[in-house]
Amino acid sequence: MGNLVLDGVDVVELGRELGTPLYITSRSRLEENIREYRKYFKNADIYYAVKANNNLAIMKIISSRGLGADVFSDGELYLALMGGFKREKILFNGNSKSTEDIVSGIEAGVRFSVDSIDELHAISEIAEEEVEMAFRINPDVSPETHPKIATGLKESKFGIPWEMAERAYEKALKTDHIVPAGIHCHIGSQILSPDPFIEALEKMFDLAIRVEKLGIELDFLDMGGGIGIQYSEEEKAPELKEFSERILDTYEDRLGDLKSEPNLILEPGRSIVGNTTFLLTKVNAVKRAFRNFVAVDAGFNLLMRPAMYGSYHRVVVANRVDETPSETYTIVGPICETGDVLAYDRMLPEVRRGDYVAILDTGAYGFSMSSQYNGRRRCAEVLVDNGRWWIIRERESYADLVGRQIIPPGI
Ligand SMILES: *Cc1c(COP(=O)(O)O)cnc(C)c1O
């Protein structure tokens, strides 16, 4: 039979039984990704970036393997705690923390990554006891050599500018309730070479030396997330082993420059969950027009990445995996927007209404960026594991579309 299988489960059968669209996640692949991180970054702390995928079952698997969490809002903090992450291993990030965010972080007793002096003062005013923190530093890694890095450049909204970092730590030292304990940076996402990480890490150590001279003992250096995964056939799959060797070599080399022995923290999101998941969709119509359009039942309401970033995902006709590609098709969603395209010009076997199309590598920034636009209910999520499966999130109901809306009297 020419059906696509994930972790021992025929995904077409699953689609027939549960309906589509459907996010289907492989437990073994997730466990394998976690195992690799633990193996290659043995002495480092791995803080999973919750924003990539905040499904509770998935987070439970990750937290139960000893990983910590990187959260970006009070809501993500709540989800991370529900997902089993320990407060000692949670870092509260974010460039625009509300009073509510700060209060929830202090109440949970987590550490903060502070993005501005304004935030530093806000935390100091709200806190009644000591709060451990790092500044998020913008290391300004060179855009010429690394053009795709979006968050670690001078222009980015994130972090304390490199030149002002030392002054910021000086201030932190003198601020009530604030205990500077680390340095944090995050240079971007889907990075396929270790080079920019090495550049950022070198800069973090240069800063660490100066920060120590202020009398600060450093407990951690957190170099963020961003290690990429293979999305396309042409792309070379980044080897975690290579990243770890380069990063750990530099780390151990430079550790001798410091008096303290800070722990290394990494915050992977995409490289933990990205390749674990298929988005299974069903074909509603095939139309021969300017392009050969295949209209499926999921669009940017469920997978924002192609429309938002022009990102590439491999596409498979899930019930025809043994047929040879014969034509070029463009996969579009059901949303009332021209930009609702999941994949352009793919060679696929002949596609018909009722076929199933799987969009691969959708475990990161897939469901977590979904919306109800066009009155589309969010789909279900399923975990598959060695021939067995579990629904880990039910499809939304029509009542979920009405949500918490209130119609005032007299209308
Ligand atoms: C998004 C984010 C991450 C995770 O990035 P990936 O590319 O998914 O690994 C880690 N740290 C911070 C601060 C982030 O904003």
Ligand as a Chemical Component Dictionary entry (heavy atoms), coordinates in Angstrom:
data_LIG
# 
_chem_comp.id                   LIG 
_chem_comp.type                 NON-POLYMER 
_chem_comp.pdbx_formal_charge   0 
_chem_comp.three_letter_code    LIG 
# 
loop_
_chem_comp_atom.comp_id 
_chem_comp_atom.atom_id 
_chem_comp_atom.alt_atom_id 
_chem_comp_atom.type_symbol 
_chem_comp_atom.charge 
_chem_comp_atom.model_Cartn_x 
_chem_comp_atom.model_Cartn_y 
_chem_comp_atom.model_Cartn_z 
_chem_comp_atom.pdbx_ordinal 
LIG C1 C1 C 0 12.829 31.654 19.654 1  
LIG C2 C2 C 0 13.843 31.619 20.704 2  
LIG C3 C3 C 0 14.583 30.451 20.936 3  
LIG C4 C4 C 0 14.425 29.205 20.095 4  
LIG O1 O1 O 0 14.853 29.382 18.788 5  
LIG P1 P1 P 0 14.941 28.130 17.776 6  
LIG O2 O2 O 0 15.368 28.736 16.513 7  
LIG O3 O3 O 0 13.560 27.550 17.690 8  
LIG O4 O4 O 0 15.915 27.160 18.332 9  
LIG C5 C5 C 0 15.476 30.452 21.976 10 
LIG N1 N1 N 0 15.693 31.554 22.745 11 
LIG C6 C6 C 0 15.012 32.700 22.542 12 
LIG C7 C7 C 0 15.269 33.856 23.411 13 
LIG C8 C8 C 0 14.072 32.777 21.514 14 
LIG O5 O5 O 0 13.417 33.914 21.301 15 
# 
loop_
_chem_comp_bond.comp_id 
_chem_comp_bond.atom_id_1 
_chem_comp_bond.atom_id_2 
_chem_comp_bond.value_order 
_chem_comp_bond.pdbx_ordinal 
LIG C1 C2 SING 1  
LIG C2 C3 SING 2  
LIG C2 C8 DOUB 3  
LIG C3 C4 SING 4  
LIG C3 C5 DOUB 5  
LIG C4 O1 SING 6  
LIG O1 P1 SING 7  
LIG P1 O2 DOUB 8  
LIG P1 O3 SING 9  
LIG P1 O4 SING 10 
LIG C5 N1 SING 11 
LIG N1 C6 DOUB 12 
LIG C6 C7 SING 13 
LIG C6 C8 SING 14 
LIG C8 O5 SING 15 
# 
